[in-house]
């Protein structure tokens, strides 16, 4: 009896072990099938999103890294290849060299109608490579250390080069960050917009920013001179002076008022006066000022200064294209004491 009982116990135990093994095998097979099903679905969804976003242009990624970011770059390239994204791996070099390489390629392909080329750069922090990629027109590189930063960079800045950190970003986070970079459209809801659509005025600003950003780095630099005031005036937009043909002005401060003023050669300011006195410094050209109240005449050239007291009636003629800086003690105003025809006639008498 004892032998039989032991045999039954042994047999029962063996059956339980076998059953457990079968159950484990089935669970493993289910887990494997479920895992690959999820991966396949994710890949397909990613392809569909990428195709929708780039319906008119094929997407290609150019990638490079310095030694501190190389391992992360290689892992991200494997991820891109697994989701059928074309990648051109430029390898590893100094961070400033890889930033320059990626920036130059993305910049030169910005107007391509067939292929949209974006960049992936990696270094220790993700900062240095972005700095040097951004030295090329049409490149908007952003260091993205988290997935939400990539969404913001795409939504707000239309970022076309993503820079990642090989020292502080995990592979899992880096993959999610890269996916967001690939799949987030410009102007889309993002963490910065509290995941809500941007207001219409912000979207209009974004639309205009594309044109303005594209100009950066392509226009000739504003020439710098030794004249500090001239450098301040350079690049500013001037508004025509309605009362005086040939004149334009840019007010930079109000009450006391400071402004830059331009007049074309031959322009005439009819006799007038101001409520407040004003200082003038000539930056370019030549002009003649007649102080009619005091019966004085001043011919001014570059670097000359003149103060005209409040209420003094004065007339001005511009001998050359002229620019000057002017400061009134209060709010700018101008009371004409004669019209332009009278001023012209009076000046003819002077000559």
C-alpha positions, 0 to 999 in steps of 0.5 A: 500500500505504501508503495502504491501511494508513493507511486500515485503521489509521484505520478500526480506530481509529475502530471502537475509539473507537465501541466505547469510546463505546458501552461508556461509554454502556452503563456510564453508563446502568447507573450511572444505573439502579443509582443510582436503583434504590438511591435508590428502595429506600432511600426505600421502606425508609425509608417502611416503617421510619417507618410501622412506628414510627408505625403509629398516628400520622402523623409530621410534622416542624416545622423552623426555624433561625437564619441560621447553620443555615438552609442546613442546615435547608433541605437537610434539609427537601428530604431529608425531602420526598424520603422523603415526610415531612410538613414544616412549615417555620417559616423563619429567625429568632434562635436563641432565637426559633426554639427557642421556636417549635419547643418550643411546638409540640411541647409543645402536641401531645405528647398528640395521638392522630393526629399525632406532631410532632417538631422539627428546629432548626438554629443555628451550634452546635445548642446555643442552639436546643436550650436554648430548645426545652427550656423547654417541658414534654414537649420533649426536645431534644438537640444531635446532631452525629453519627449515633450521638448521634441514636441515643443520644438517641432510645434513652435520652431519647425525644428528640423535637426534634433540634438540628443544627449549621450550622457543624460538621456536613456535609450527608452526616452531617446526613442520616444523623443525621436519619435515625437520629432518625426511625427509632430507637425508644425503648429500642432498642440504641444505641452507649451500650448497645454495640449490645446490648439494654438490661438489663431493669432499665434498660428499666424505668427508661426506662419509668418515666422517661417518666411522670416526665419528663412532669411536669417543668414542669407541677407548681407550683414549690416555694415558696422561703423565706428559711429555708435549712433549710426549702428543704432540706426542701421536696420530700422524701419523709417516712417515718412514725415507727412508734412515734409516730402523727402523726410522719414523718421524713426522715433526710438523714445517718447517724452523726452523724444529721441529719433533718427531722421533721414532726408533726401538731397534737395529736401526742404523743411519750411520755416517751423518751430517746436514747443521744446528745444532740440539737439541734433547730431549729423550722422551722414550728409550735409544740411544748412539750418537758418535760425530765422528768429536769431538771424543765424546760419549753420552749415552742418556736416558729419559729426556736427552738433546744433541745439535749437531753443524752443520757439525759435523759427528755423528753416532747413535745406539738405545738400546731400542725402542726410541722416541725423539723431535728434532729441527733443526735451519733451513730446515731438511736435512741429508748427509750420510758419510757412508752406513749402512753396514759400520756403522754396521761394525764400531759399531761391532768394538766398542763392 
